[in-house]
Amino acid sequence: MIDMDGEQDHIHLLFQYYPQLSLPKFVGNVKSVTSRRLRSEFADTINRHYRKAVLWNESYFIASCGGVTVSQLKTYVDGQNTPD
């Protein structure tokens, strides 16, 4: 993981990976682990505002990039609105 930021309804992750990595499996693992962790650490807040059985929906978007530097990508991710 290189950087992370987000907006009210989604997050942006900047990460480096090996070409052999199965991206759908990676995204599934990230969502699974973060859901368990967030529900554990912030149970009262989540239960007060969120009633669904799943925290993340199944959709995601991945884009690879060429022709830009990691610092340019980091600037883009850092420029997103950080959730409260």
Secondary structure, DSSP 4 states (H G I P E B T S, - for coil): --EEEE-SS-EEEE----TTS-HHHHHHHHHHHHHHHHHHHTHHHHHHH--SS-SS-S--------SS-HHHHHHHHHTSPPP-
